[in-house]
Structure formats: C-alpha cells, structure tokens
Amino acid sequence: MKKERQSNIEVLRILSMLMIIGHHFALHGRFNYFQYNAQLVDVEKVLVIFQAFGKIGVDIFVLIGAYFLVGRKYKSSRIVNLLLVSTFYSTAIYILFVTFNLDIRSDFSNENIWLPFPGISSYWFVWSYIVMLIFMPVLNIALKNMTKKQLQWLLIALSIIWVFIPQLNGYFPGKMDFGMDQLGYSDGIFFIYLYLVAAYLKLYPSKFTKSLWLNGITLLIAIALMYLSIVTPINKAALHPNLYSLNSAMLQEYSVLTVVVAIAIFNIFANINLGRIKFINWIAASTFAVYLIHDNSLVRSVLWGYVDNSKIKNAHDMFLYGMKEIVLIFVVCIVIDIVRRVLLGWLFNWLTQKIGGLLDKIILAK
C-alpha cells in the first residue's frame, strides 16, 4: 500500500501552482507592462511581482518532485504517466477546439497543429522534467558515491555557471560576449541543478535547513531585495528609460534571489508538521494537471483574452482581480482533473504500469 505523504509538502505544491498561475496572469494577460507607462507605474509593479512569484513557484515545484526522487529506484512509469496525462490533455483540448469551431492558435506552425502530443501546447516544463527523470538514476548513483564536501563543491561550481553568470548576463546584456547555451544551460539542465540542490537538502540536513527562524529571516531579506530589484528600475525609468527593462532581471527561474527564496520557502514548509490530511493530498494530486490545462497554448489564447487585465488601472484593484482569477482558474482546473481521475484514473494507472513495466524490462535488463 502506498504511504500517504505529509500534507505540509502537498500544501506547498498547491501554493506553488497558484504562484505559477499568477505568473501567467501577468505574462499572458493583455496589460502591456513591458513598456514603461508613467500613469500605471503601481499597476506595473503588481504584475511584475506576480511574475516573480511565478518563477519561484516553478523552482519550488521542481524541488518538491526532486526531493522525493532522490535515492529512489528508477521507474519508467514516472515518465510514462507524465506523457500519458500530457498527451491526454493536449488531445482532448484540441478535439474540443475543433468540435466547437474555436479559434485555433498555437506556438507552432499550422502544419504541426494536428499532432496530439505535449509539444503542440509548448509544455516546456514537461520536457524539462522528463530530462531530469531520465538523468535521475545516474544522478542517484553519483550522489551515493559522492561525499558531502564533493557535493558542496559541485553545487558551488554549478551555481556560478548556471545561476550567478546568467544573472550577470541579465544585468549586463551582451557584455559577457557569449550566450548561456555555451555554458550548457537549458531548462532541463537547470532542473538537474535543482535536483542536486534538493539532494543536498535531503541527504545533509543542517541547522539552517531545520530552522524555521533562520529560513524565515532569509526569506524576508531575499524577498525585500527582490522587491527592490523590481521597483527601483521602474521608479528610475522616468529619468532613465533604459533602466526599465532591468525590473525583470531577477525574474527568471535561475535568478539568484529566485533560487534562494524557493529554497527558504521549501525548508519552512518541510519543517511544518501538518500530519496527513487526505483531502489536501487528494487535491494536490491534480496540481500538475492545472498547469497542463490552463497553460495549454490553445487554452491560453482564449483564457487570457477573457481574463482581461488590461482594463485595470489601479494597483489595489489589479491585485484583487488577479487573486480572484488565480483561485478561480485553479479550482476549475482541479475539478476537471478530478473528473478525469474518477472516470479514467484506472485506465491511466493500468497503461502506466503496463508500459512502464515493459520499458523497465528493456532498459534495466542485465
């Protein structure tokens, strides 16, 4: 029988997805905050803050998944289930759009629109997560044979290459005289980095990781610095328009403060004992489907046209409107996936085990 997970982490999983929806609310909404507008400065700040927390949510979501994978046996069923659910929603949404003659727009060209596969909806997160899952067995072997000191030095080196240098490139674009791809950077590679971070937190707990107080202080300082990194360029843009674009320099999943805030929040929730609350865990099981539904490229073109944030001209109203729509989108998507799980959960489980088991025999055959 599968052991029920602690609900503190599942609550964090839910919160991280709410953050991600908030990011999409800011990024895909019709409000043009990429261009400085002196009359709407405060509204722009709210939207950029929504975007910032979305990137934090991505890092937290990956840290949670990685934390539970460290030291675990490789199973192809994890990748199979991810692809099955992603393919199901890509296909179902495409059929729905065709059936009701809805306007089909995609990040891909028209000749590729018919493919019922995760790529149709530009699920970058799915493919990046699969990269991490593919490397999981190798990473676990390496971690098993690596000392704490060796892992520390590896994380320091990778942090310089994949966190600090990209951060400098954000503040001094073009000055580095090379692209991030020359450092081997990609979303999938960064997920591997987060896997190693999660491994360190799990395998080598310290006074810091176990302290709510220390992580709370770290979180407050990092969020304050992130807030200043957002509002300062916006406030200075009236006199120095070229500074405006720097308001998003800290708003990438690889940004220094994003990583620090994500780790601090993860540690805080990891140390809060909520026990096992079945309802929370049941809801959390559908959080990934929330991403697959609401950020499907076809749904995106309709959703953010309907949830029109361009008409909001007040920061307070924008915040309240954003929070309301974020919760509403989350609830609707959760209900949709619960229906899928109730009606078709047995089929997904059967296919996952059959295909996954077959792949394990092929891949793990000695």
VOPAGU-2260 file (C-alpha; in pm, 1 decimal, decimal comma):
REM VOPAGU-2260
SITE   aa  ch    i         X         Y         Z
SITE  MET   A    0       0,0       0,0       0,0
SITE  LYS   A    1     132,9     340,7     -97,3
SITE  LYS   A    2     219,3     553,8     203,6
SITE  GLU   A    3      35,0     885,2     227,7
SITE  ARG   A    4     264,9    1186,2     201,9
SITE  GLN   A    5     293,4    1454,6     466,1
SITE  SER   A    6      44,9    1731,0     385,5
SITE  ASN   A    7     284,4    2018,1     457,3
SITE  ILE   A    8     464,8    1948,0     129,7
SITE  GLU   A    9     135,9    1895,0     -53,8
SITE  VAL   A   10      11,2    2235,2      66,3
SITE  LEU   A   11     333,1    2383,5     -72,5
SITE  ARG   A   12     272,3    2203,3    -401,9
SITE  ILE   A   13     -69,8    2371,9    -422,4
SITE  LEU   A   14      72,8    2713,6    -333,2
SITE  SER   A   15     348,3    2681,8    -593,9
SITE  MET   A   16      90,1    2613,0    -865,6
SITE  LEU   A   17    -111,6    2916,5    -755,3
SITE  MET   A   18     209,2    3120,8    -792,5
SITE  ILE   A   19     260,2    2979,7   -1142,7
SITE  ILE   A   20     -94,6    3075,3   -1244,7
SITE  GLY   A   21     -23,9    3424,1   -1110,8
SITE  HIS   A   22     282,7    3441,9   -1332,8
SITE  HIS   A   23      72,9    3351,2   -1636,3
SITE  PHE   A   24    -191,0    3604,9   -1534,5
SITE  ALA   A   25      78,4    3873,7   -1551,8
SITE  LEU   A   26     270,2    3739,3   -1850,6
SITE  HIS   A   27     -12,1    3641,3   -2086,6
SITE  GLY   A   28    -270,6    3900,0   -1985,6
SITE  ARG   A   29    -336,3    4186,9   -2221,8
SITE  PHE   A   30    -185,4    4454,1   -1997,8
SITE  ASN   A   31     132,6    4577,9   -2165,8
SITE  TYR   A   32     373,3    4613,0   -1875,5
SITE  PHE   A   33     676,8    4551,0   -2095,1
SITE  GLN   A   34     669,5    4919,4   -2187,8
SITE  TYR   A   35     703,9    5194,8   -1928,3
SITE  ASN   A   36     385,0    5389,3   -1858,1
SITE  ALA   A   37     417,3    5672,6   -1604,4
SITE  GLN   A   38      42,0    5669,3   -1531,2
SITE  LEU   A   39      35,2    5297,4   -1449,7
SITE  VAL   A   40     358,7    5251,5   -1257,9
SITE  ASP   A   41     196,6    5095,8    -949,8
SITE  VAL   A   42      -7,6    4853,7   -1160,9
SITE  GLU   A   43     309,2    4750,3   -1341,9
SITE  LYS   A   44     476,6    4674,6   -1009,1
SITE  VAL   A   45     192,1    4443,3    -906,5
SITE  LEU   A   46     214,0    4248,2   -1230,8
SITE  VAL   A   47     591,6    4214,2   -1217,0
SITE  ILE   A   48     561,7    4087,8    -858,4
SITE  PHE   A   49     305,8    3828,9    -975,7
SITE  GLN   A   50     556,3    3725,2   -1240,1
SITE  ALA   A   51     838,3    3699,6    -986,1
SITE  PHE   A   52     644,5    3466,1    -758,1
SITE  GLY   A   53     556,8    3250,2   -1057,6
SITE  LYS   A   54     923,6    3177,8   -1120,7
SITE  ILE   A   55     967,1    3099,1    -752,3
SITE  GLY   A   56     672,8    2861,1    -785,8
SITE  VAL   A   57     844,3    2676,9   -1073,2
SITE  ASP   A   58    1160,3    2621,9    -866,3
SITE  ILE   A   59     957,9    2504,8    -565,8
SITE  PHE   A   60     755,6    2261,7    -779,0
SITE  VAL   A   61    1076,6    2106,9    -915,4
SITE  LEU   A   62    1240,2    2095,8    -569,8
SITE  ILE   A   63     939,0    1905,3    -433,5
SITE  GLY   A   64     948,6    1648,5    -712,7
SITE  ALA   A   65    1326,1    1609,5    -690,3
SITE  TYR   A   66    1321,5    1577,1    -311,1
SITE  PHE   A   67    1100,5    1268,0    -332,5
SITE  LEU   A   68    1306,6    1118,6    -616,7
SITE  VAL   A   69    1648,5    1139,8    -450,7
SITE  GLY   A   70    1761,1     790,9    -353,2
SITE  ARG   A   71    1456,2     625,8    -509,5
SITE  LYS   A   72    1463,1     340,5    -758,9
SITE  TYR   A   73    1422,8     439,2   -1123,7
SITE  LYS   A   74    1081,8     360,6   -1272,4
SITE  SER   A   75     987,6     427,3   -1633,9
SITE  SER   A   76     626,9     458,7   -1516,5
SITE  ARG   A   77     701,6     811,5   -1392,4
SITE  ILE   A   78     786,8     929,6   -1743,7
SITE  VAL   A   79     506,6     724,2   -1897,3
SITE  ASN   A   80     243,6     873,7   -1666,4
SITE  LEU   A   81     370,7    1224,8   -1734,9
SITE  LEU   A   82     344,6    1171,6   -2110,0
SITE  LEU   A   83       6,2     997,5   -2090,4
SITE  VAL   A   84    -157,5    1276,3   -1890,6
SITE  SER   A   85       8,1    1547,8   -2102,8
SITE  THR   A   86     -96,9    1376,5   -2425,6
SITE  PHE   A   87    -449,9    1327,9   -2294,4
SITE  TYR   A   88    -499,0    1697,6   -2222,5
SITE  SER   A   89    -329,3    1810,6   -2544,1
SITE  THR   A   90    -550,4    1579,3   -2746,9
SITE  ALA   A   91    -872,5    1643,6   -2553,7
SITE  ILE   A   92    -830,6    2020,5   -2571,3
SITE  TYR   A   93    -751,5    2007,3   -2942,8
SITE  ILE   A   94   -1063,0    1793,9   -3010,6
SITE  LEU   A   95   -1270,8    2034,3   -2801,0
SITE  PHE   A   96   -1149,3    2333,4   -3002,7
SITE  VAL   A   97   -1217,6    2158,5   -3334,1
SITE  THR   A   98   -1561,6    2034,2   -3223,2
SITE  PHE   A   99   -1680,3    2376,3   -3114,3
SITE  ASN   A  100   -1506,4    2553,5   -3402,0
SITE  LEU   A  101   -1294,9    2765,5   -3168,6
SITE  ASP   A  102   -1009,7    2976,6   -3299,1
SITE  ILE   A  103    -700,0    2756,0   -3300,1
SITE  ARG   A  104    -379,2    2937,4   -3225,0
SITE  SER   A  105     -58,5    2773,3   -3123,2
SITE  ASP   A  106     306,3    2845,4   -3062,9
SITE  PHE   A  107     371,3    2606,7   -3350,5
SITE  SER   A  108     312,6    2634,1   -3721,8
SITE  ASN   A  109     -16,0    2522,6   -3877,5
SITE  GLU   A  110     133,3    2214,4   -4038,8
SITE  ASN   A  111     221,5    2078,7   -3693,7
SITE  ILE   A  112    -104,1    2171,3   -3520,8
SITE  TRP   A  113    -263,3    1829,2   -3575,3
SITE  LEU   A  114      -7,0    1639,3   -3368,8
SITE  PRO   A  115    -180,7    1526,2   -3045,7
SITE  PHE   A  116     132,6    1541,0   -2834,6
SITE  PRO   A  117     260,8    1761,4   -2549,1
SITE  GLY   A  118     468,0    1960,0   -2799,5
SITE  ILE   A  119     150,8    2100,6   -2952,7
SITE  SER   A  120      98,2    2309,9   -2641,9
SITE  SER   A  121     461,4    2402,4   -2583,9
SITE  TYR   A  122     474,8    2225,7   -2249,0
SITE  TRP   A  123     835,5    2324,9   -2187,7
SITE  PHE   A  124     805,4    2217,3   -1825,5
SITE  VAL   A  125     706,4    1862,0   -1923,0
SITE  TRP   A  126    1010,1    1810,5   -2143,1
SITE  SER   A  127    1247,1    1968,8   -1891,7
SITE  TYR   A  128    1108,3    1749,7   -1613,8
SITE  ILE   A  129    1148,9    1441,9   -1833,2
SITE  VAL   A  130    1516,3    1534,3   -1882,2
SITE  MET   A  131    1552,8    1532,7   -1503,2
SITE  LEU   A  132    1374,8    1196,4   -1475,8
SITE  ILE   A  133    1597,6    1043,1   -1744,4
SITE  PHE   A  134    1910,3    1151,4   -1557,2
SITE  MET   A  135    1766,1    1052,8   -1217,0
SITE  PRO   A  136    1928,4     704,9   -1192,1
SITE  VAL   A  137    2270,9     839,6   -1293,1
SITE  LEU   A  138    2237,9    1129,0   -1050,4
SITE  ASN   A  139    2140,8     895,9    -765,9
SITE  ILE   A  140    2441,2     672,0    -833,1
SITE  ALA   A  141    2668,3     976,4    -838,0
SITE  LEU   A  142    2515,8    1110,4    -516,0
SITE  LYS   A  143    2559,3     772,2    -345,2
SITE  ASN   A  144    2930,4     771,3    -427,7
SITE  MET   A  145    2988,5    1138,6    -356,2
SITE  THR   A  146    3093,7    1285,4     -22,8
SITE  LYS   A  147    2919,9    1583,5     130,9
SITE  LYS   A  148    3222,0    1800,7      53,3
SITE  GLN   A  149    3227,0    1690,8    -310,2
SITE  LEU   A  150    2856,0    1769,9    -348,4
SITE  GLN   A  151    2912,5    2110,4    -189,5
SITE  TRP   A  152    3188,4    2195,1    -438,7
SITE  LEU   A  153    2978,4    2066,8    -727,7
SITE  LEU   A  154    2687,2    2288,3    -623,5
SITE  ILE   A  155    2916,7    2589,0    -583,6
SITE  ALA   A  156    3058,9    2534,6    -933,8
SITE  LEU   A  157    2718,1    2482,6   -1093,7
SITE  SER   A  158    2574,9    2782,4    -905,1
SITE  ILE   A  159    2847,0    3001,6   -1053,9
SITE  ILE   A  160    2788,5    2864,3   -1405,4
SITE  TRP   A  161    2406,6    2833,7   -1408,4
SITE  VAL   A  162    2293,9    3096,4   -1152,3
SITE  PHE   A  163    2544,1    3377,7   -1095,0
SITE  ILE   A  164    2679,3    3414,7   -1450,3
SITE  PRO   A  165    2331,1    3409,7   -1611,5
SITE  GLN   A  166    2228,6    3666,8   -1350,1
SITE  LEU   A  167    2513,8    3896,3   -1453,3
SITE  ASN   A  168    2413,5    3846,8   -1814,4
SITE  GLY   A  169    2064,6    3971,0   -1721,3
SITE  TYR   A  170    2202,7    4296,6   -1581,7
SITE  PHE   A  171    2473,0    4341,6   -1846,5
SITE  PRO   A  172    2322,2    4200,3   -2167,1
SITE  GLY   A  173    2576,0    4149,9   -2441,2
SITE  LYS   A  174    2867,1    4236,6   -2213,0
SITE  MET   A  175    2950,3    3871,6   -2138,2
SITE  ASP   A  176    3033,7    3819,2   -2507,6
SITE  PHE   A  177    2884,9    3468,1   -2506,2
SITE  GLY   A  178    2544,9    3304,9   -2478,6
SITE  MET   A  179    2416,4    3093,4   -2192,2
SITE  ASP   A  180    2397,5    2792,7   -2424,2
SITE  GLN   A  181    2777,2    2799,4   -2435,5
SITE  LEU   A  182    2770,1    2713,4   -2065,4
SITE  GLY   A  183    2543,9    2418,2   -2138,8
SITE  TYR   A  184    2243,2    2599,5   -1994,9
SITE  SER   A  185    1888,8    2486,4   -2071,4
SITE  ASP   A  186    1569,4    2445,2   -1869,5
SITE  GLY   A  187    1630,3    2069,7   -1845,8
SITE  ILE   A  188    1987,3    2124,4   -1725,7
SITE  PHE   A  189    1865,2    2373,1   -1465,5
SITE  PHE   A  190    1614,6    2114,6   -1336,2
SITE  ILE   A  191    1910,0    1878,9   -1287,3
SITE  TYR   A  192    2077,2    2154,8   -1085,3
SITE  LEU   A  193    1764,5    2183,1    -867,7
SITE  TYR   A  194    1769,2    1804,0    -828,5
SITE  LEU   A  195    2118,4    1830,2    -679,9
SITE  VAL   A  196    2004,7    2114,6    -452,5
SITE  ALA   A  197    1712,6    1901,0    -330,6
SITE  ALA   A  198    1951,8    1609,2    -278,5
SITE  TYR   A  199    2176,1    1821,3     -57,8
SITE  LEU   A  200    1879,5    1940,1     149,8
SITE  LYS   A  201    1758,7    1581,2     192,4
SITE  LEU   A  202    2086,4    1397,3     245,9
SITE  TYR   A  203    2264,7    1654,2     458,9
SITE  PRO   A  204    2013,4    1836,3     681,7
SITE  SER   A  205    2175,7    2113,7     881,7
SITE  LYS   A  206    2094,4    2367,2    1148,8
SITE  PHE   A  207    1985,3    2604,3     871,9
SITE  THR   A  208    1756,9    2360,5     690,8
SITE  LYS   A  209    1590,9    2261,8    1018,7
SITE  SER   A  210    1543,0    2617,5    1148,1
SITE  LEU   A  211    1215,4    2797,3    1078,5
SITE  TRP   A  212    1365,9    3115,8    1221,4
SITE  LEU   A  213    1678,8    3118,9    1002,2
SITE  ASN   A  214    1482,7    3034,8     688,9
SITE  GLY   A  215    1221,0    3295,8     778,5
SITE  ILE   A  216    1487,3    3566,6     809,9
SITE  THR   A  217    1649,6    3453,1     484,8
SITE  LEU   A  218    1312,1    3462,9     311,3
SITE  LEU   A  219    1230,2    3814,5     431,9
SITE  ILE   A  220    1570,5    3952,5     329,1
SITE  ALA   A  221    1560,1    3782,9     -13,8
SITE  ILE   A  222    1203,8    3899,2     -85,0
SITE  ALA   A  223    1293,8    4255,0      21,1
SITE  LEU   A  224    1591,2    4252,7    -217,2
SITE  MET   A  225    1375,8    4107,3    -494,1
SITE  TYR   A  226    1115,3    4378,2    -435,7
SITE  LEU   A  227    1385,1    4645,3    -463,1
SITE  SER   A  228    1517,8    4484,1    -782,6
SITE  ILE   A  229    1167,1    4522,9    -929,0
SITE  VAL   A  230    1056,1    4866,9    -810,1
SITE  THR   A  231    1387,7    5054,4    -834,5
SITE  PRO   A  232    1424,5    5027,6   -1215,7
SITE  ILE   A  233    1054,1    5114,0   -1257,0
SITE  ASN   A  234    1085,1    5419,9   -1029,6
SITE  LYS   A  235    1401,1    5536,5   -1208,8
SITE  ALA   A  236    1258,7    5478,8   -1556,6
SITE  ALA   A  237    1104,1    5827,8   -1574,2
SITE  LEU   A  238    1452,3    5981,5   -1583,9
SITE  HIS   A  239    1640,0    5682,0   -1723,1
SITE  PRO   A  240    1410,2    5485,6   -1961,4
SITE  ASN   A  241    1685,5    5234,1   -2041,9
SITE  LEU   A  242    1670,3    5108,0   -1681,1
SITE  TYR   A  243    1307,5    4994,0   -1707,9
SITE  SER   A  244    1389,0    4655,3   -1858,2
SITE  LEU   A  245    1601,3    4569,3   -1554,3
SITE  ASN   A  246    1284,8    4529,7   -1343,3
SITE  SER   A  247    1271,3    4169,6   -1465,6
SITE  ALA   A  248    1643,1    4089,0   -1432,0
SITE  MET   A  249    1572,5    3890,0   -1114,9
SITE  LEU   A  250    1262,7    3724,0   -1255,4
SITE  GLN   A  251    1398,9    3403,5   -1406,1
SITE  GLU   A  252    1389,6    3057,5   -1252,2
SITE  TYR   A  253    1772,5    3063,0   -1247,1
SITE  SER   A  254    1798,5    3405,8   -1080,6
SITE  VAL   A  255    1992,0    3416,7    -752,9
SITE  LEU   A  256    1709,3    3551,7    -538,8
SITE  THR   A  257    1450,8    3324,6    -702,2
SITE  VAL   A  258    1656,1    3018,8    -606,9
SITE  VAL   A  259    1722,0    3147,5    -253,6
SITE  VAL   A  260    1353,0    3229,8    -190,5
SITE  ALA   A  261    1244,6    2890,9    -328,2
SITE  ILE   A  262    1487,9    2704,2    -101,6
SITE  ALA   A  263    1386,2    2907,5     205,1
SITE  ILE   A  264    1013,5    2850,3     143,0
SITE  PHE   A  265    1074,5    2478,9      82,2
SITE  ASN   A  266    1268,4    2446,6     409,1
SITE  ILE   A  267     997,1    2628,9     602,3
SITE  PHE   A  268     720,5    2400,1     478,3
SITE  ALA   A  269     939,2    2090,7     520,6
SITE  ASN   A  270     962,9    2174,6     891,4
SITE  ILE   A  271     591,3    2236,4     948,3
SITE  ASN   A  272     415,8    1922,2    1066,9
SITE  LEU   A  273      57,6    1909,9     939,2
SITE  GLY   A  274      32,1    1533,7     951,0
SITE  ARG   A  275    -150,2    1358,2     668,0
SITE  ILE   A  276    -468,5    1530,2     556,1
SITE  LYS   A  277    -632,6    1315,6     288,7
SITE  PHE   A  278    -834,3    1599,3     133,5
SITE  ILE   A  279    -524,0    1818,1      89,2
SITE  ASN   A  280    -325,8    1530,4     -61,4
SITE  TRP   A  281    -615,8    1441,2    -288,6
SITE  ILE   A  282    -634,9    1796,5    -425,0
SITE  ALA   A  283    -256,6    1821,4    -457,7
SITE  ALA   A  284    -255,1    1513,2    -680,4
SITE  SER   A  285    -419,9    1723,6    -953,0
SITE  THR   A  286    -193,2    2029,3    -931,5
SITE  PHE   A  287      19,7    1929,8   -1230,3
SITE  ALA   A  288    -293,9    1894,3   -1441,6
SITE  VAL   A  289    -375,2    2256,7   -1352,8
SITE  TYR   A  290     -64,1    2355,3   -1547,1
SITE  LEU   A  291    -145,5    2123,6   -1838,6
SITE  ILE   A  292    -496,1    2266,9   -1872,9
SITE  HIS   A  293    -460,8    2639,6   -1816,1
SITE  ASP   A  294    -124,0    2683,7   -1991,7
SITE  ASN   A  295    -214,8    2477,7   -2294,9
SITE  SER   A  296    -131,2    2707,2   -2588,4
SITE  LEU   A  297    -482,6    2673,8   -2732,8
SITE  VAL   A  298    -649,3    2745,0   -2399,4
SITE  ARG   A  299    -406,2    3029,4   -2337,5
SITE  SER   A  300    -525,6    3222,5   -2641,8
SITE  VAL   A  301    -884,8    3210,8   -2515,0
SITE  LEU   A  302    -834,5    3226,1   -2138,9
SITE  TRP   A  303    -626,0    3539,8   -2121,1
SITE  GLY   A  304    -849,0    3716,0   -2368,8
SITE  TYR   A  305   -1141,0    3650,8   -2137,1
SITE  VAL   A  306    -946,0    3726,9   -1819,5
SITE  ASP   A  307    -858,4    4072,2   -1948,7
SITE  ASN   A  308    -633,7    4259,6   -1704,6
SITE  SER   A  309    -568,7    4549,5   -1943,5
SITE  LYS   A  310    -876,8    4735,9   -1817,8
SITE  ILE   A  311    -749,9    4756,3   -1458,7
SITE  LYS   A  312    -585,3    5092,3   -1388,8
SITE  ASN   A  313    -541,4    5069,7   -1011,6
SITE  ALA   A  314    -279,1    4862,1    -826,3
SITE  HIS   A  315    -516,7    4755,8    -546,9
SITE  ASP   A  316    -782,8    4650,4    -797,3
SITE  MET   A  317    -524,6    4465,0   -1007,5
SITE  PHE   A  318    -406,9    4266,9    -705,5
SITE  LEU   A  319    -760,5    4170,4    -600,7
SITE  TYR   A  320    -863,1    4088,3    -958,3
SITE  GLY   A  321    -551,5    3878,4   -1005,2
SITE  MET   A  322    -602,4    3682,6    -681,6
SITE  LYS   A  323    -966,6    3615,5    -766,7
SITE  GLU   A  324    -888,0    3489,3   -1116,7
SITE  ILE   A  325    -592,8    3281,1    -996,9
SITE  VAL   A  326    -807,2    3095,7    -742,5
SITE  LEU   A  327   -1094,2    3055,0    -990,8
SITE  ILE   A  328    -867,0    2909,9   -1261,2
SITE  PHE   A  329    -709,1    2676,2   -1007,4
SITE  VAL   A  330   -1044,4    2547,5    -879,7
SITE  VAL   A  331   -1190,3    2493,0   -1229,2
SITE  CYS   A  332    -881,0    2302,6   -1345,1
SITE  ILE   A  333    -875,4    2092,4   -1026,9
SITE  VAL   A  334   -1240,6    1995,0   -1077,7
SITE  ILE   A  335   -1170,8    1898,5   -1440,8
SITE  ASP   A  336    -881,4    1674,2   -1340,9
SITE  ILE   A  337   -1072,3    1517,5   -1052,6
SITE  VAL   A  338   -1338,2    1414,8   -1304,9
SITE  ARG   A  339   -1062,1    1261,1   -1519,6
SITE  ARG   A  340    -919,3    1075,1   -1222,1
SITE  VAL   A  341   -1257,1     943,9   -1109,2
SITE  LEU   A  342   -1368,7     830,9   -1455,6
SITE  LEU   A  343   -1039,8     730,9   -1619,0
SITE  GLY   A  344    -790,9     700,3   -1335,0
SITE  TRP   A  345    -798,3     319,6   -1356,5
SITE  LEU   A  346    -709,5     333,9   -1726,6
SITE  PHE   A  347    -418,7     572,7   -1675,3
SITE  ASN   A  348    -287,2     356,9   -1389,2
SITE  TRP   A  349    -315,6      39,0   -1597,9
SITE  LEU   A  350    -143,2     190,1   -1901,2
SITE  THR   A  351     125,4     345,3   -1682,1
SITE  GLN   A  352     209,5      16,6   -1512,9
SITE  LYS   A  353     194,3    -192,3   -1832,2
SITE  ILE   A  354     402,6      40,2   -2049,8
SITE  GLY   A  355     632,3     138,9   -1763,5
SITE  GLY   A  356     690,3    -222,8   -1666,3
SITE  LEU   A  357     771,7    -317,4   -2026,2
SITE  LEU   A  358    1018,9     -30,2   -2058,4
SITE  ASP   A  359    1184,3    -123,5   -1727,7
SITE  LYS   A  360    1243,0    -477,7   -1856,5
SITE  ILE   A  361    1410,2    -336,3   -2165,8
SITE  ILE   A  362    1607,0     -54,8   -2001,8
SITE  LEU   A  363    1705,0    -228,3   -1677,4
SITE  ALA   A  364    1773,5    -571,6   -1828,9
SITE  LYS   A  365    2107,3    -706,6   -1716,1
